Structures are given as C-alpha cells and as structure tokens.
C-alpha cells in the first residue's frame, strides 16, 4: 500500500504494512481469475460458521473477477444484484493484528493512536464493475482510489455487499486471504 510521505512517517511505527514504494513491474496476479460455482448452502467446513445462517436466503454467487493491474485494481461482477459495495481489508503479509490496513473494510476503519481512517467503502458502477486507482490518500480517500497496491494481492480479503437501501437484496460475499475477517457479518463464502 502507499501513503503520502508525511502520513507514512506518522504511521510507520505502528503500521508497518503501509509502505511507500515506487512504481514496480508487477507480474499478473494469480488472483486475476474468475470465481465460479460457489455452493453457499453447503456444510463443507465453512470457516464463517453455521452454513444455515447468514444474510437471508442464499443467493447464487455472481461471477467475480479481480484484476490487480499496473495502475489500478478492478473488480467485476456478473450476475449480481444491484446496490453493490466493495470492502477491502489487509489480513496478512508483513502486518499483524492492528497494524493491518483496514481503513477500506466498510466496517470498522483503521485506528492509529488518536487518528481514525475510514471506514471507507467503494460503490460499484451500475454495470457491476469498480476500478480503484492505486496511491489513494489514506487520510481522505477519494472516490475511485485505494491505498492498496498489487503487492497486497495475496494478503487482501474482499467483501462484496448488495445493500437494500441502494436497491440491492441484502446479500453479501467474502473471499480472499482471510474471509473470517468478516465472520460477524453472516456473508456467504465465495470460492477463491
């Protein structure tokens, strides 16, 4: 992830995972692939708890494609309901516990001493696609940007939710590094 130099110096002692680095060649991520054929109602060791609970009836999993590009992260959904929002949480890698960037998790945000960041949540376009440009300012994350970078690909957990107040059906899916980050939300686990 990338933070402005002044903020990086302030966060560096507590948030070892927010790294200011220059542009790098990034190979295509193994996470740039569609997620298909999830079985939301199975009891096959669901790490999120009882497979018979969750947010309403199980909704068929949309086709989810995540692409960590050179300058932006793109998430595309096919066959999903409306009112979609995206949350991102750093849940692994060099960070641990409260040092991980959770400012974009749509839930709790990130706390560093007396400073709070977020919680930011990213709205999908009406076509079920979102593109987030890297190098977002963690102190005031602008629409269409993220503090994440491609180096976080294997250490990021995703939340996709369809909000009723935005015309959705209330369903949500989690996938990525550690779906248990969202275990209190009753979301459906996506195969990833």
Buried (B, 14 or more C-beta within 10 A) or exposed (E): BBBBEEBBEBBEEEBBBBBBEEEEEBEEBEBBEEBEEBBBEEEEEBEBEEBEEBBEEBBEBBBBBBBBBEEBBBBBBEEBBEBBBBBBBBBBBEBEEEBBBBBBBBBEBBBBEEEEBBBBBBBBEEEBBBBBEBBBBBBEBEEEBBBBBBBBBEBBBBBBBBBBEEEBBBBBBBBBBBBBBBBEBBBBBBEB
